[in-house]
Amino acid sequence: MTERISSASRRLALTEENRRWWTLGAMCFALFMIMLDNTVVNVALPSIQRDLDAVEPPGEPSPSSAPPQGEPAPSSAPPDAGPVPSNGRPETEPARA
């Protein structure tokens, strides 16, 4: 029994062979915690605003709200970039032979 425990602890110990896997696991756990925290905050924001009697300035949506219906989502293209094709990629000139 003691031999099985020591074998398992040796396998889980941080070594040069498994350092990358431990780093990957730590990064995945950190990303999960950030996403969980963000979700909790976005769910709690409306009730926090109600409790504090906070008033939203006009024209500034809360982080969890979607764009109003009828209005397009904000574009990441600069205003002078011209029309953006429906696929979102800039048009390129055909290759010349």
Secondary structure as GFF3:
##gff-version 3
##sequence-region A 1 97
A	DSSP	alpha_helix	2	12	.	.	.	ID=ss1
A	DSSP	alpha_helix	19	51	.	.	.	ID=ss2
###
